[in-house]
Amino acid sequence: MKNKLYIVLAASFLTSASALVAATWWRLPVWGAEVRVFGIDPFEAGRVYCGTSRGNFYGSTDGGATWTPLRSGPAFPGYVVSGLIPDPVVRERLWASLEGQYAGGLVVRSDDRGETWTVLAQWKKSIATRALALTFDPGPVLAVGGDDGVRISRDGGVTWAATGSDMPGLSQVESLAFDPSDPKTLYAGTWRQAFRTRDGGQSWIRIAEGMVLDATVYAWDFDRSNPRDVWVSTCGWVYHSPDGGDHWTRFKTGFTNRRSHAVRRDPNRPGVLYAATVGGLHRSTDNGETWSRVSRESLVVTSLEVDRKSGRLYVGTEGEGVFYSDDHGQTLESGSVGLAEGRVSDLVPDPSEPARVFFFRAYGGEESGVWEALGMRVRRVSIDPLPPAASLAAFRDAAEKTVLVLSSSSGVRFSRDGGQHWSVLTAAPPGTPIALFGAPFPTPILVTSAGVFRATDGARRFDAIPGAPAAPAAAELLLGPDGQPLLQVRSAEGLERWNGQIWSPYRPGVLKGGLFLRESASASAVSYSTLEDIDGTLVWQEGGKKLSLTAPRPGLALAAAASAPGGLVYVGTTGDGLYLFEP
């Protein structure tokens, strides 16, 4: 199995003596990623690369059917890949740009297909790297663009010079592209229209005749035989220019969604173009005059590329990973095996079959929903459509059968057949769901913006808990000093705590005379369950027990954990998939 991780680690409940044991972390096959960009290897057929919103790079040698991380462990955590260009001259060389999730940016280069990277430039405050472009004149010339405009490097990324700073509007750059036939002509797409330089950045002009003012330009595509024939994708459909951007015509007939992240013409099929929209993959067979959606509308397409040699179309998506097509988009084949960035938002053991764990896969498109894990086997069990994100709870009803409860911003549902089919409540509790708590309560507790409720009648309904706050804003499960769970609810009136029987107001300690004064013994309550990485050690605390494991790798975005017989521990993450610890 490719993704098996062998690690010798210390695993022990910290309430007892530590013991060094041989153990294994497994990365379970919950595949998916938000794919931001592709790069086709110019030297080796079938080799393709992609970059993701988690700052990682992957490579495929079988035309996108399966993928392998280009380096072990996270590549650039905290960054989003914004550009990826295989060098057309030097084998195995890759150029890439990354934008910080909150601030900053990087330009990096690899000379070994992404196994190691060299940081060429870094900006700590400005997001200067939303776009990357490469040309040769005669050596490599790089351009990056972002919040504060465009920068150009003529020495392979060693030094950078700002360009166009005197051009009004040349900021908030979203895309860049060099003219394939002229290294001194560079196009820039911004949050408001497009710009062009024909003298290597010495002077710029706005090229927007025919464009609406707020047209954000996301991507460029050129006719290789006539580079003045240009298509761009924008926040409002796609535009075409026959004269290098001097004049534009917008095309939108047949689109079912306007926001288009990318546009690509098919190099092997004259008149065929593809557009990546947040409402599916669209295609034109008449040079862009009309378009039709050729995928399901729920497919959020984030990137496109066409292999000029094989004609294969690569489709990157938000959460579902990669699809590819060999029949100009008519059918899409999933190619996400190895893209280990699925989001697992919640995990709950099956109270009737402890070896089984249910988990919710979030923001995974068609793969979203309730899944189950039995050891190293995982499968989706939900058949009915479910929200893109939700919380789970499980309990046994009066007949000793497992009932699953699902809570999301759209309401509450329950399942009595192992998560396959889901029913809405006949009388839903008022308010918007805020939090759902299963174990350690005998039946799930639901907190909404209108009160606190307890599941009854096998979760067919939720009854209000007497004395609960009338308008909760937040809720947290705590562990009281007596080892019992406490539900803490925050509202405009303050904090209230429920011990399963009565509600009590709670005021945090106040500082007086250098001492904190407590209202009651329950003030020493701590979180009932926590999961964190402390210097490479994964520490999971739940219900007064604490488990310490050497983390499978650094930088995991931890979400939830669940245990199973035999010392098994499942760890779900919000972007790094699902892990299994096996002692």
C-alpha positions in Angstrom: 0.0 0.0 0.0 1.6 3.3 -1.1 0.5 5.5 1.8 1.6 3.3 4.7 3.7 5.3 7.2 5.9 3.1 9.4 6.9 5.0 12.6 8.2 3.8 15.9 6.4 5.9 18.5 5.6 6.2 22.2 2.0 5.5 22.9 0.6 5.5 26.4 -2.1 6.8 28.6 -0.3 9.4 30.6 -2.1 8.3 33.7 0.1 5.2 33.6 3.8 4.5 33.0 5.0 5.3 29.5 6.2 2.4 27.3 8.0 2.4 24.0 6.1 0.2 21.5 6.4 -0.5 17.8 3.4 1.0 16.1 2.1 2.1 12.7 0.3 5.1 11.3 -1.8 4.5 8.3 -3.2 7.2 6.0 -6.6 6.0 5.0 -7.9 6.4 1.4 -10.0 9.5 1.8 -8.8 11.2 -1.3 -9.5 14.7 -2.5 -8.0 18.2 -2.6 -8.6 21.7 -3.8 -6.5 21.7 -7.0 -5.4 25.2 -7.9 -3.1 24.7 -10.9 -1.7 22.0 -13.2 1.7 21.7 -15.0 2.3 19.3 -17.9 5.9 17.9 -18.1 7.3 18.9 -21.4 9.8 16.0 -21.6 7.9 12.9 -20.3 4.6 11.7 -21.7 2.0 11.1 -19.0 3.8 13.1 -16.3 1.7 15.9 -14.9 1.9 18.0 -11.7 -0.6 19.9 -9.6 -0.6 22.3 -6.7 -3.2 22.6 -4.0 -4.7 25.1 -1.6 -2.9 23.4 1.2 0.5 24.5 -0.2 1.4 21.0 -1.5 2.6 19.6 -4.8 1.7 16.3 -6.4 3.0 14.4 -9.4 1.4 11.7 -11.6 3.2 9.5 -14.1 0.0 7.8 -15.4 -1.7 10.8 -16.9 -3.5 11.9 -13.7 -5.0 8.6 -12.7 -3.0 8.4 -9.4 -0.8 11.0 -7.6 2.1 11.0 -5.2 3.3 13.9 -3.1 6.4 15.4 -4.6 8.0 15.6 -1.2 7.2 13.8 2.0 5.4 15.9 4.6 3.8 19.3 4.0 5.5 21.4 1.4 4.5 24.9 2.3 1.9 24.9 5.1 0.0 28.1 5.5 0.3 28.9 1.8 -1.9 28.3 -1.3 -0.2 27.3 -4.6 -1.0 30.0 -7.1 1.4 29.1 -10.0 3.3 26.0 -11.2 5.4 25.9 -14.4 7.6 23.0 -15.5 10.7 24.5 -17.2 10.6 23.8 -20.9 14.4 23.8 -21.1 15.8 22.2 -18.0 14.5 18.7 -17.2 13.0 18.2 -13.7 13.0 21.9 -13.0 9.8 23.4 -11.6 8.9 27.0 -10.9 6.1 27.9 -8.5 4.5 30.7 -6.6 2.5 30.6 -3.4 0.3 33.1 -1.7 -0.1 33.2 2.1 -3.5 32.3 3.4 -3.5 35.6 5.3 -0.4 37.5 4.2 2.9 37.0 2.4 4.0 35.2 -0.7 6.8 33.0 -2.1 8.5 32.2 -5.3 10.3 28.8 -5.3 12.2 26.5 -7.6 12.9 22.8 -7.6 15.5 21.1 -9.7 14.4 17.5 -8.7 10.7 17.5 -9.6 9.6 18.9 -6.3 11.5 16.7 -3.8 13.4 19.8 -2.6 12.6 23.5 -3.1 14.7 26.7 -3.0 13.0 29.9 -1.9 13.9 32.5 -4.5 11.8 35.4 -3.0 9.6 36.0 0.0 7.2 38.8 0.9 6.0 38.7 4.5 3.3 41.3 4.5 2.1 41.8 0.9 0.4 39.0 -1.0 2.6 39.7 -4.0 2.3 36.2 -5.6 -1.2 35.6 -6.8 0.1 35.0 -10.3 3.3 33.6 -11.9 4.6 33.8 -15.5 7.8 32.5 -17.2 9.5 33.3 -20.5 13.0 33.2 -21.9 15.0 36.2 -23.1 17.4 34.4 -23.6 17.6 33.2 -20.0 14.6 32.7 -17.7 12.5 35.8 -17.0 9.9 35.6 -14.2 7.0 37.8 -13.4 4.8 37.7 -10.3 1.7 39.8 -9.5 -0.4 40.5 -6.5 -1.8 43.2 -4.2 0.8 45.8 -5.0 1.3 45.2 -8.7 3.8 43.4 -10.9 7.4 42.5 -10.3 9.9 41.1 -12.9 13.1 39.1 -12.4 15.6 38.7 -15.3 18.1 36.6 -13.3 16.1 33.5 -12.4 14.5 35.0 -9.3 17.6 36.4 -7.6 16.6 40.0 -7.9 13.2 41.6 -8.5 12.1 45.0 -9.9 8.6 46.5 -9.6 7.1 47.6 -12.8 4.0 49.6 -13.7 3.8 51.4 -10.4 2.9 54.6 -12.2 0.0 52.9 -14.1 -3.3 53.6 -12.4 -5.2 50.4 -11.7 -2.3 48.0 -12.1 -2.7 46.4 -8.7 -4.6 43.5 -7.2 -3.1 41.4 -9.9 -4.8 38.0 -10.3 -3.2 36.6 -13.5 -0.1 37.0 -15.7 0.9 35.6 -19.1 3.8 36.3 -21.5 3.1 36.4 -25.2 4.3 33.0 -26.5 6.1 34.7 -29.4 7.4 37.8 -27.7 9.2 37.7 -24.4 8.8 41.5 -23.9 5.0 41.4 -24.1 3.4 40.6 -20.8 -0.3 40.6 -20.0 -1.8 41.2 -16.5 -5.3 40.5 -15.3 -6.5 42.4 -12.2 -9.6 42.7 -10.1 -10.6 45.5 -12.6 -9.8 44.6 -16.2 -6.6 43.9 -18.0 -3.2 45.6 -18.8 -0.3 45.0 -21.2 3.3 45.9 -21.7 5.1 45.4 -25.0 8.5 46.7 -23.8 9.4 44.4 -20.9 7.6 46.4 -18.3 8.9 49.9 -19.1 5.4 51.1 -19.9 1.9 49.7 -19.5 -1.5 50.4 -21.0 -5.0 49.3 -19.9 -6.6 47.0 -22.5 -10.2 46.9 -21.6 -12.3 48.1 -24.6 -15.4 45.9 -24.5 -14.9 44.7 -20.8 -17.1 45.8 -18.0 -15.3 47.7 -15.3 -15.4 45.1 -12.5 -14.2 42.2 -14.7 -11.7 40.3 -12.6 -9.4 38.4 -15.1 -8.4 35.0 -13.8 -6.6 33.3 -16.7 -5.3 33.7 -20.2 -5.1 31.4 -23.2 -3.3 32.1 -26.5 -3.6 30.5 -30.0 0.0 29.2 -30.5 -0.2 29.9 -34.2 -1.6 33.4 -33.7 -0.7 34.7 -30.2 -2.8 37.8 -30.8 -5.9 35.5 -30.6 -6.6 35.6 -26.9 -9.2 34.2 -24.5 -9.6 35.2 -20.9 -11.8 33.9 -18.1 -13.3 36.4 -15.7 -15.8 36.7 -12.8 -18.4 37.5 -15.5 -18.1 34.7 -18.2 -15.3 34.7 -20.8 -13.9 37.3 -23.3 -12.2 36.9 -26.6 -9.8 39.3 -28.4 -8.6 38.9 -32.0 -5.9 41.7 -31.7 -3.8 41.0 -28.6 -6.3 42.6 -26.1 -7.0 45.9 -28.0 -10.7 44.9 -28.3 -12.8 42.4 -26.3 -16.1 40.6 -26.9 -17.9 38.9 -24.1 -19.4 35.4 -24.6 -22.0 34.0 -22.2 -24.7 32.2 -24.2 -25.3 28.8 -22.7 -23.4 29.3 -19.4 -25.3 28.3 -16.3 -22.8 30.1 -14.0 -20.9 33.3 -14.7 -17.8 32.9 -12.5 -15.1 31.3 -14.7 -11.8 30.4 -13.0 -10.0 29.3 -16.2 -10.5 29.0 -20.0 -8.5 26.7 -22.3 -8.8 26.0 -26.0 -8.3 22.4 -27.1 -5.1 22.3 -29.2 -6.1 19.2 -31.0 -9.7 20.0 -31.7 -10.3 23.2 -33.7 -13.2 25.3 -32.3 -13.4 23.5 -29.0 -12.9 25.5 -25.8 -13.4 24.7 -22.1 -14.3 27.0 -19.2 -13.9 26.2 -15.5 -16.8 27.7 -13.5 -18.1 27.3 -10.0 -21.1 25.7 -11.5 -19.5 23.0 -13.5 -17.3 22.4 -16.6 -18.5 24.2 -19.7 -17.6 23.6 -23.3 -17.9 25.3 -26.6 -17.6 23.6 -30.0 -18.2 26.7 -32.2 -15.2 28.9 -31.2 -16.9 30.2 -28.1 -20.1 31.5 -29.7 -22.3 29.2 -27.6 -21.5 27.1 -24.5 -23.0 24.1 -22.7 -22.4 22.6 -19.3 -20.9 19.1 -19.7 -20.6 18.1 -16.0 -22.9 18.2 -13.1 -23.6 21.7 -11.8 -22.4 20.9 -8.3 -18.8 20.4 -9.6 -16.8 23.5 -8.6 -14.0 23.6 -11.2 -10.9 25.6 -10.1 -8.3 24.8 -12.8 -7.9 23.4 -16.3 -5.1 22.2 -18.5 -4.9 20.3 -21.8 -1.9 18.0 -22.7 -0.9 19.1 -26.2 0.6 15.7 -26.9 -2.1 13.4 -25.7 -5.1 15.8 -25.8 -6.1 14.7 -22.3 -8.1 17.4 -20.5 -7.3 17.8 -16.8 -10.0 19.3 -14.5 -9.1 20.5 -11.0 -11.9 21.0 -8.5 -12.7 22.4 -5.1 -12.5 19.4 -2.7 -13.0 16.6 -5.2 -9.4 16.5 -6.5 -8.8 15.8 -10.2 -10.8 14.5 -13.1 -9.6 13.8 -16.6 -11.2 13.3 -20.0 -10.1 11.9 -23.3 -13.3 12.7 -25.2 -13.2 16.6 -24.9 -15.1 16.7 -21.6 -17.9 14.4 -22.6 -17.1 12.0 -19.8 -14.9 12.8 -16.7 -12.9 10.1 -15.0 -12.0 10.6 -11.3 -8.2 10.7 -10.8 -7.8 11.6 -7.2 -6.1 8.6 -5.7 -3.1 9.8 -3.7 -4.4 13.4 -3.2 -4.5 13.2 0.6 -6.2 16.4 1.5 -9.8 15.3 2.3 -11.6 17.0 5.1 -12.9 14.9 8.0 -14.8 17.2 10.3 -16.2 14.7 12.8 -15.8 11.1 14.0 -18.1 9.0 16.2 -17.8 5.4 17.3 -20.7 3.1 16.5 -22.1 2.3 20.0 -23.5 -1.0 18.7 -20.4 -2.1 16.9 -17.3 -0.4 18.6 -14.9 -1.5 15.8 -16.8 0.7 13.4 -16.3 4.5 13.3 -18.6 6.9 11.4 -17.1 10.1 10.1 -18.3 13.1 8.1 -16.4 14.0 5.0 -16.9 17.7 4.4 -16.6 19.9 1.3 -15.9 16.9 -1.0 -18.5 17.5 -3.6 -20.2 14.2 -4.5 -17.9 12.4 -2.0 -19.2 14.6 0.9 -21.4 12.8 3.4 -21.2 10.1 6.1 -18.6 7.4 5.8 -17.5 4.5 7.9 -14.1 3.1 8.8 -13.5 -0.5 9.8 -9.8 -0.8 10.4 -8.1 0.3 7.2 -11.3 -0.1 5.1 -13.3 3.0 4.4 -16.4 3.6 2.4 -19.1 6.2 2.0 -22.4 4.9 3.4 -24.8 7.9 2.9 -27.0 7.6 -0.1 -29.2 10.6 0.4 -27.8 14.1 -0.4 -26.4 15.8 2.7 -25.0 19.3 3.5 -21.4 20.0 2.6 -20.5 20.2 6.3 -22.1 18.8 9.4 -21.6 17.4 12.9 -22.4 13.8 13.9 -23.6 12.1 17.0 -24.5 8.4 17.6 -26.4 6.6 20.3 -28.5 3.4 20.9 -32.2 3.7 21.1 -34.6 1.7 23.3 -34.3 -1.3 20.9 -30.4 -1.2 21.3 -30.0 -0.1 17.7 -27.6 2.6 16.5 -29.2 5.9 15.6 -27.1 8.6 13.9 -27.9 12.3 14.2 -26.6 14.9 11.9 -26.6 18.7 12.5 -25.8 21.5 10.1 -26.8 25.1 9.4 -29.7 23.7 7.4 -31.2 21.7 10.3 -31.2 18.3 11.9 -31.6 14.8 10.4 -31.4 11.3 11.7 -30.6 7.8 10.3 -31.7 4.4 11.6 -30.0 2.3 8.9 -26.3 2.9 9.5 -26.2 6.3 7.8 -27.6 5.3 4.4 -30.8 7.2 4.4 -31.6 10.3 6.4 -34.9 11.7 7.6 -35.8 15.2 8.7 -37.6 15.8 12.0 -41.3 16.0 11.8 -41.2 18.9 14.3 -37.8 20.5 14.1 -36.6 22.5 17.1 -36.7 26.2 16.6 -33.6 28.2 15.8 -30.4 27.6 13.8 -28.2 24.7 15.0 -25.1 25.9 16.9 -23.7 22.7 18.3 -24.5 18.9 18.6 -23.2 16.8 21.5 -23.4 13.0 21.6 -21.4 11.0 24.1 -21.0 11.2 27.0 -24.7 12.1 27.2 -27.1 9.1 26.8 -28.9 10.8 24.0 -27.7 13.7 21.8 -28.0 17.3 23.0 -28.7 20.0 20.4 -28.0 23.7 21.0 -29.7 26.1 18.7 -30.1 29.9 18.6 -33.4 29.4 20.3 -32.6 27.0 23.1 -31.1 23.7 24.2 -32.9 20.4 23.3 -32.6 16.7 24.1 -33.2 13.9 21.6 -36.3 11.8 22.4 -38.3 9.1 20.7 -35.2 7.7 19.0 -34.2 11.2 17.8 -37.4 11.6 15.9 -37.9 14.8 17.9 -36.0 17.1 20.2 -37.6 18.4 23.4 -36.6 21.6 25.1 -34.5 21.2 28.3 -36.3 23.2 31.0 -34.4 26.2 32.4 -32.0 26.5 29.4 -30.9 29.9 28.1 -33.5 31.2 25.6 -31.1 32.5 22.9 -27.7 30.7 23.0 -24.8 32.2 20.9 -22.2 29.5 21.6 -21.8 26.2 23.5 -18.9 24.1 24.8 -18.7 20.8 26.5 -16.6 20.9 29.7 -15.3 18.4 32.2 -16.2 19.3 35.8 -13.9 18.8 38.8 -16.0 15.8 39.7 -15.2 14.1 36.4 -18.8 14.7 35.0 -19.6 16.5 31.8 -20.8 20.1 32.0 -22.6 21.8 29.1 -21.6 25.5 29.0 -23.9 27.8 27.0 -23.1 31.5 26.3 -25.9 34.0 25.6 -26.5 37.7 25.9 -27.3 37.2 29.6 -24.0 35.5 30.3 -22.8 31.9 30.9 -24.9 29.0 32.1 -23.8 25.5 32.9 -25.8 22.3 32.9 -24.7 19.2 34.7 -27.4 17.0 33.1 -30.0 17.9 35.7 -29.9 21.6 36.6 -28.7 24.9 35.2 -26.5 27.2 37.1 -25.3 30.7 36.2 -21.5 31.0 36.0 -19.3 34.1 36.2 -15.6 33.8 35.4 -13.3 34.6 38.3 -12.5 38.3 38.9 -9.1 39.6 40.0 -9.3 41.3 43.4 -6.3 42.1 45.6 -4.1 39.9 43.4 -6.3 36.8 43.8 -8.9 35.3 41.5 -12.2 34.9 43.2 -14.3 31.9 42.0 -18.0 31.7 42.0 -18.1 27.9 42.6 -16.1 24.7 42.4 -17.3 24.2 38.9 -15.1 27.1 37.8 -12.2 24.8 37.5 -13.9 22.9 34.7 -11.8 22.3 31.5 -12.6 21.3 28.0 -14.1 17.8 27.9 -12.2 16.9 24.7 -9.1 18.4 23.1 -6.8 17.3 20.3 -3.6 19.2 19.6 -0.1 18.8 18.4 2.5 19.8 21.0 6.0 19.9 19.5 5.4 16.8 17.4 3.4 14.9 20.0 -0.3 14.4 19.3 -2.1 14.8 22.6 -5.8 13.7 22.8 -7.7 14.4 26.0 -11.3 13.2 26.5 -13.3 12.7 29.6 -10.3 13.0 31.9 -8.1 10.5 30.0 -5.1 11.6 28.1 -3.4 9.8 25.2 0.0 10.8 23.8 1.2 9.7 20.4 4.0 10.8 18.2 2.3 12.6 15.4 2.3 10.9 12.0 3.7 14.2 10.5 4.0 17.8 11.6 1.6 20.5 10.7 -1.6 18.4 10.6 -4.9 20.5 10.7 -6.4 18.4 13.5 -10.2 18.1 13.7 -11.4 15.1 15.7 -10.4 11.7 17.1 -12.1 8.5 18.0 -10.9 5.2 19.5 -11.7 1.6 18.6 -11.0 -1.8 20.3 -7.4 -3.0 20.2 -5.9 0.4 20.8 -6.9 1.8 17.4 -7.1 5.6 17.2 -8.6 7.4 14.2 -7.6 11.1 13.7 -9.5 13.3 11.3 -8.2 16.5 9.9 -9.5 19.5 8.0 -7.4 19.1 4.9 -5.0 16.2 5.5 -7.4 13.3 5.3 -7.9 10.5 7.8 -5.2 8.7 9.8 -5.3 5.4 11.7 -3.0 4.6 14.6 -2.5 0.8 15.0 -0.4 -0.3 18.0 
